[in-house]
């Protein structure tokens, strides 16, 4: 069999070659078992001493392709079997062992039935052969389903095609069972063939969810947990798991701010912001605090989010804003192994990017703008003609710079090979992957190579050992000019600033335009500016030893260790290069060095971090009749260490070797380094109890300590209590609502913490100035000085606390036709750390604790999931929708006592933006005459008119009001629809957000208020998008969306005002995919289990109020990297 | 096996429950007191209190609030508030910190921290060494308080041991009243009196430590503070004590006082060193013709320049624009201090000639309050602290030193004190010591009329101490500010060149009248203090 790769793969890639080898080897292995697996002549090698019959059978099963079952036979537990055979046929070995014990066997398909000697099945008249097929609702074969004759031990399991064969007597009943499915019983009639369709158990009785430090049956969960498994997660190929979660988990609010390779992860908050400090959730992978942004999505088994205090309280002082648990895949115990290859190729383009003026239109609009300013236009008709029709001197031109910068598409290839398998003694999951993402602009890429191996070994009946190891390498490459919003020479910024009226080259040099000293040419900026490399290696490992305490059923002790290490190297070479700069005012070129490149400089840094964690635990789980009891107690200790080093040199005479020794001089004060150390520990306890599987109760706590706090205030106690009632198990309920399959209500209450404060606020420090700062001497000699760095140490600082009350309901009815999950919550976060300002007179300076735990924020919200699944004919479909809404409110925060009412933030949601209220554009001279003074800048017809809120005749900072809410949405919703028909599957995911604002102009990170290229024509002396010039106020277009067209800078329109606020709500087709799974017949011929090919797309279309840019873009976004729309083709192949 | 496991678990718990971590990137508070070397680094850090009051470093030349220096710009930042204060009637308010020195409390707190700790943490160090450091820090604190009293009147005494806990004032000591102005001066003067003997060993520091507080600096500051406090005996006593040190002498060459940090006239300087520790005085105040878009933040006025005497024959006489001989070549033959202090049209500068005529390289431009472009608005530039040969001033900054205290000022302080105590001969003797240095100018004739003496003294201080941060505060001290500033407009010289002919026109260079309401004699206490400290009363009539 050949795996033909349809994608253009770099064959020099060693790793990939390696993976190919694995595929080939595995095929050979597969052939072996297939060829020899059919008959009794296959050879086995068995060496047993003092074993039981059962153990012997197990060995036989392992080495042959037979499943051994026994019927009407009592199997002795005596350890009296001793066999030592080498490459002997199955038949003879069985003979050797069975006959002395009065037993014999019979072969049915691949099942060996052990019988009493003389108890041959065949001749028995009352028995006859029944065959059939077990399939699921999709019509898919159910492999490995158990088929048993009721009341006996006679039975078999279904094969790869879902088929079974069994000898039964008349009047027997067949029982079909499979985990996760509703058992079915069929009475044997006259028909020789019994085909059954088994249905998935919609109540999810066996469904297990990942909870803190373990798993739990979903039915028993009393906290608020949302989980998604790999099947639903990896729909379309994406490079970051964070981006796959959007809209999939109720309670999660995520925004993807950038499309830059390697930096395109989503920011995530659970149930909205709960504090005005950092609100990000705690992230754990396989029980260890680790980022999962960069792990291979193919390794993920499930992602759970713990939303309320009951589910998260075991994480104590870190968990106030929720926990996200990622579990990676593990091996199986069924004795089988499978190899899976997943590969995809993805094309990406910008979701949106506004179209910028071409040369001719630029010249015309620019002339018009200057005319409106009362100046003469720069461009004569003759020049415009040259721009349009070509300039024989090559001075003028017509260049589409954004078109030249953005490639037609970026390409991403992803490949993963995993092997999953094992027996009840040894389970393994091994996975290797590579990802190569090329950005939409040149020289911007992200490459990742990863390996993972998760192994479990049952050493003895009591001892189980697990070891997990994962490593990955992430390489991010970018041009020397960083692609980041608000970075002056970001190539995207250069593309939207450079004027379109020049050719790309002049006299063999790249051209440029630019205001003042600036030089803009995106192609040179991306190709000639050097490079910026970020290489990160991550190693993650865990090992655990679990000991089942004998004699006490259900008691286990476990020791878990984890050690992670990461190493990051960055190297940025900013190369100087020359451009021919065009001055539109004079119409001439001058050769100049590209601005911002200085004397070529090289910056190099490295940092490493390591984490050590140990976690001894004791767990007790047992059932006493109708009482189910679970107890967990553990201790966790975690320590991290970090180290960093950096240096920079500059002035390269030759730039051929960008290495530090080849530079001419050191960059002053550039050699730096540091190290860090953190320690935390916690004691965790959990007690859960259920009565008759109906009444559930759980108590858990964590007693947590963090190095961040003073010894006397270091430890905190975080308890929670929750309860649930599975009402649908009550007989009265079943009688009253027979159509309801599951109905559960639950409630929880608890308190959590968050230690997101700076280190060591309880200590007083000195610092040596980083550069000399006083000079003494006859020949003055500047000297470094020591100075105290912080104010009064705050000994009694403590963590933020969040109290959460959660009520939830789970409902399934009409056999899955309708399901609903509902959660409502109230969160009260207090002791939020904040700076104290304006409360004390300046004469005591800062000689008081300047930070304290005094802020209070509350939040409330609701999450609703509705599901519907059905089968119509051959079509099986499901529709699943969820909506999350969370609103917060500041209840207490220090602010100046004299603050005007309209600026008061108490009672308002977090993250508001303050600015002027724009009344509109000045349309009459009269309006101009009567305007209040300020706030700065010229005010003419068509300029923005602001409201004088306090009526004092002038517009100043006192007139700023809350004009916009947070950029983080208050509401997220999504709708997932899926359908399958025969081998085809189709899926659509709509996802959206509401109650959020975007500001297209306003406050920059450096505190300056100004517009952007997307809000003011010819901003910064650059080009403009069409929508902007066409929508700007001119005497001919007074009912305009944008203020007066002009070329000269005008500060008036740049103030932050509600004129620039756009509703950030959107609805987008986040994912769509169509797949086709090859029919089993074809697959089997390929010796594969499954093969699916698919095409998929993300961000396919968007409905929103921001017509020209992506609604997830950051506010104030000069030159941000646009979000990407992707189209993928891929294949999943399982052997 | 089980036992081993349990023992392991238990030991793990115990060993790792201590979560104490020491930071790896910051010095603990023990380091500053570890040895004399480190302690000296700590004390040197506290000198930032002096540096932050050096006008050459802050770009806030207080002469710009007065009649002798005119800022050309109004709205760059708070260091160019001069025109707003002069031209906007209600610019200074309790909520606008212009001219407020109340922020000195931040540095005072740092100094208090040192003074609180020094006694308990230095037992292992040489007591003599510690004594000197303590005196230096007390001097710095007295200096900051002097600036606050000068601007605001009475201050709140926040000391290292004035809190209810016996240490620094903290959140329990919020409410505390201001001292009277007289008591405030008494506090500063008594501090300086107490410090002086502690520095007996530091009449001079070694050459590596020039710029640190000496006994002479204490006496010199005493003469200044006592003069402000009108304690004339104190001025004379301190001045005599300083003279008795026999360390200081007037320099025959006025210009070298500002160019040579070892000049014996200097008592306390604030030094800089290029390229690691600089200010940008040249970038902001050089003649505008030196570099495009640089220089010209402030220009001396004709009020100042007109007072520099001109030589007729062998003697210097008062300059007069109505005198055709004077007007024909107005900038020739002025007294030496003129050439050291002011750049004018025709002056040699940096291998070129200054051109302040209209359209010249450094050309005159009419002042416009709303314009934000630095320019020559009076026809002159400040020369005193510029570094002529500093070629790379724009990139690398400047390292000219600031003169905080010098002998000439002490002599003038003493002269004024003698006059106020009725000793006119001594008053003239001390004034003329300064005036006649280098032998150029002739002495003022002695007499007994105090008013006549004072007109001489005021001019002498104006010319001698130009741009050194005295004029505005002297005008306030003499209660002359309303007369000299309020309702007035400053003047400049607009020169029009026609061929080789220069026409000089005395022009008004303010575009509105200046304001100095009476209440400006005390700058208001910031409203943040009044609002949060119930015992603190605002100065009347604010």
HADDOCK unambig.tbl for C-alpha pairs under 7 A between the chains (distance, minus, plus):
assign (segid A and resid 616 and name CA) (segid B and resid 9 and name CA) 6.54 0.50 0.50
assign (segid A and resid 637 and name CA) (segid B and resid 16 and name CA) 6.94 0.50 0.50
assign (segid A and resid 674 and name CA) (segid B and resid 25 and name CA) 6.17 0.50 0.50
assign (segid A and resid 675 and name CA) (segid B and resid 24 and name CA) 5.77 0.50 0.50
assign (segid A and resid 675 and name CA) (segid B and resid 25 and name CA) 6.70 0.50 0.50
assign (segid A and resid 676 and name CA) (segid B and resid 23 and name CA) 6.82 0.50 0.50
assign (segid A and resid 676 and name CA) (segid B and resid 24 and name CA) 5.81 0.50 0.50
assign (segid A and resid 677 and name CA) (segid B and resid 21 and name CA) 6.91 0.50 0.50
assign (segid A and resid 678 and name CA) (segid B and resid 21 and name CA) 6.73 0.50 0.50
assign (segid A and resid 679 and name CA) (segid B and resid 19 and name CA) 5.49 0.50 0.50
assign (segid A and resid 680 and name CA) (segid B and resid 19 and name CA) 6.42 0.50 0.50
assign (segid A and resid 681 and name CA) (segid B and resid 17 and name CA) 6.87 0.50 0.50
assign (segid A and resid 706 and name CA) (segid B and resid 19 and name CA) 6.78 0.50 0.50
assign (segid A and resid 707 and name CA) (segid B and resid 19 and name CA) 5.21 0.50 0.50
assign (segid A and resid 707 and name CA) (segid B and resid 20 and name CA) 5.82 0.50 0.50
assign (segid A and resid 707 and name CA) (segid B and resid 21 and name CA) 6.30 0.50 0.50
assign (segid A and resid 764 and name CA) (segid B and resid 28 and name CA) 6.49 0.50 0.50
assign (segid A and resid 764 and name CA) (segid B and resid 29 and name CA) 5.73 0.50 0.50
assign (segid A and resid 765 and name CA) (segid B and resid 26 and name CA) 6.33 0.50 0.50
assign (segid A and resid 765 and name CA) (segid B and resid 27 and name CA) 5.53 0.50 0.50
assign (segid A and resid 765 and name CA) (segid B and resid 28 and name CA) 4.76 0.50 0.50
assign (segid A and resid 765 and name CA) (segid B and resid 29 and name CA) 5.06 0.50 0.50
assign (segid A and resid 766 and name CA) (segid B and resid 26 and name CA) 6.56 0.50 0.50
assign (segid A and resid 766 and name CA) (segid B and resid 27 and name CA) 5.01 0.50 0.50
assign (segid A and resid 766 and name CA) (segid B and resid 28 and name CA) 6.05 0.50 0.50
assign (segid A and resid 766 and name CA) (segid B and resid 29 and name CA) 5.88 0.50 0.50
assign (segid A and resid 767 and name CA) (segid B and resid 26 and name CA) 6.10 0.50 0.50
assign (segid A and resid 767 and name CA) (segid B and resid 27 and name CA) 5.96 0.50 0.50
assign (segid A and resid 772 and name CA) (segid B and resid 276 and name CA) 6.37 0.50 0.50
assign (segid A and resid 772 and name CA) (segid B and resid 277 and name CA) 6.02 0.50 0.50
assign (segid A and resid 773 and name CA) (segid B and resid 277 and name CA) 6.10 0.50 0.50
assign (segid A and resid 774 and name CA) (segid B and resid 272 and name CA) 6.96 0.50 0.50
assign (segid A and resid 775 and name CA) (segid B and resid 271 and name CA) 5.33 0.50 0.50
assign (segid A and resid 775 and name CA) (segid B and resid 272 and name CA) 5.31 0.50 0.50
assign (segid A and resid 775 and name CA) (segid B and resid 273 and name CA) 6.52 0.50 0.50
assign (segid A and resid 776 and name CA) (segid B and resid 208 and name CA) 6.32 0.50 0.50
assign (segid A and resid 776 and name CA) (segid B and resid 209 and name CA) 5.11 0.50 0.50
assign (segid A and resid 776 and name CA) (segid B and resid 210 and name CA) 5.46 0.50 0.50
assign (segid A and resid 776 and name CA) (segid B and resid 211 and name CA) 5.48 0.50 0.50
assign (segid A and resid 776 and name CA) (segid B and resid 271 and name CA) 6.40 0.50 0.50
assign (segid A and resid 777 and name CA) (segid B and resid 207 and name CA) 5.37 0.50 0.50
assign (segid A and resid 777 and name CA) (segid B and resid 208 and name CA) 3.96 0.50 0.50
assign (segid A and resid 777 and name CA) (segid B and resid 209 and name CA) 4.54 0.50 0.50
assign (segid A and resid 777 and name CA) (segid B and resid 210 and name CA) 4.21 0.50 0.50
assign (segid A and resid 777 and name CA) (segid B and resid 211 and name CA) 6.50 0.50 0.50
assign (segid A and resid 778 and name CA) (segid B and resid 207 and name CA) 5.29 0.50 0.50
assign (segid A and resid 778 and name CA) (segid B and resid 208 and name CA) 6.21 0.50 0.50
assign (segid A and resid 778 and name CA) (segid B and resid 210 and name CA) 5.63 0.50 0.50
assign (segid A and resid 778 and name CA) (segid B and resid 261 and name CA) 6.30 0.50 0.50
assign (segid A and resid 778 and name CA) (segid B and resid 262 and name CA) 6.02 0.50 0.50
assign (segid A and resid 780 and name CA) (segid B and resid 271 and name CA) 6.27 0.50 0.50
assign (segid A and resid 780 and name CA) (segid B and resid 272 and name CA) 6.48 0.50 0.50
assign (segid A and resid 780 and name CA) (segid B and resid 273 and name CA) 5.92 0.50 0.50
assign (segid A and resid 781 and name CA) (segid B and resid 273 and name CA) 6.25 0.50 0.50
assign (segid A and resid 782 and name CA) (segid B and resid 272 and name CA) 6.67 0.50 0.50
assign (segid A and resid 782 and name CA) (segid B and resid 273 and name CA) 5.68 0.50 0.50
assign (segid A and resid 782 and name CA) (segid B and resid 277 and name CA) 6.25 0.50 0.50
assign (segid A and resid 785 and name CA) (segid B and resid 41 and name CA) 4.92 0.50 0.50
assign (segid A and resid 785 and name CA) (segid B and resid 42 and name CA) 6.06 0.50 0.50
assign (segid A and resid 785 and name CA) (segid B and resid 44 and name CA) 6.00 0.50 0.50
assign (segid A and resid 785 and name CA) (segid B and resid 45 and name CA) 4.64 0.50 0.50
assign (segid A and resid 786 and name CA) (segid B and resid 41 and name CA) 5.39 0.50 0.50
assign (segid A and resid 786 and name CA) (segid B and resid 42 and name CA) 4.59 0.50 0.50
assign (segid A and resid 786 and name CA) (segid B and resid 45 and name CA) 5.58 0.50 0.50
assign (segid A and resid 787 and name CA) (segid B and resid 42 and name CA) 6.14 0.50 0.50
assign (segid A and resid 787 and name CA) (segid B and resid 45 and name CA) 5.92 0.50 0.50
assign (segid A and resid 839 and name CA) (segid B and resid 532 and name CA) 6.52 0.50 0.50
assign (segid A and resid 840 and name CA) (segid B and resid 174 and name CA) 6.93 0.50 0.50
assign (segid A and resid 840 and name CA) (segid B and resid 532 and name CA) 5.50 0.50 0.50
assign (segid A and resid 841 and name CA) (segid B and resid 174 and name CA) 6.79 0.50 0.50
assign (segid A and resid 841 and name CA) (segid B and resid 528 and name CA) 5.84 0.50 0.50
assign (segid A and resid 841 and name CA) (segid B and resid 529 and name CA) 4.37 0.50 0.50
assign (segid A and resid 841 and name CA) (segid B and resid 532 and name CA) 5.05 0.50 0.50
assign (segid A and resid 841 and name CA) (segid B and resid 533 and name CA) 5.90 0.50 0.50
assign (segid A and resid 842 and name CA) (segid B and resid 105 and name CA) 6.91 0.50 0.50
assign (segid A and resid 842 and name CA) (segid B and resid 528 and name CA) 6.88 0.50 0.50
assign (segid A and resid 842 and name CA) (segid B and resid 529 and name CA) 5.88 0.50 0.50
assign (segid A and resid 843 and name CA) (segid B and resid 105 and name CA) 5.38 0.50 0.50
assign (segid A and resid 843 and name CA) (segid B and resid 529 and name CA) 6.96 0.50 0.50
assign (segid A and resid 844 and name CA) (segid B and resid 105 and name CA) 6.92 0.50 0.50
assign (segid A and resid 844 and name CA) (segid B and resid 169 and name CA) 5.99 0.50 0.50
assign (segid A and resid 844 and name CA) (segid B and resid 170 and name CA) 6.17 0.50 0.50
assign (segid A and resid 844 and name CA) (segid B and resid 174 and name CA) 6.99 0.50 0.50
assign (segid A and resid 845 and name CA) (segid B and resid 105 and name CA) 5.81 0.50 0.50
assign (segid A and resid 845 and name CA) (segid B and resid 106 and name CA) 4.95 0.50 0.50
assign (segid A and resid 845 and name CA) (segid B and resid 109 and name CA) 6.42 0.50 0.50
assign (segid A and resid 847 and name CA) (segid B and resid 170 and name CA) 5.22 0.50 0.50
assign (segid A and resid 848 and name CA) (segid B and resid 170 and name CA) 5.56 0.50 0.50
assign (segid A and resid 848 and name CA) (segid B and resid 171 and name CA) 5.49 0.50 0.50
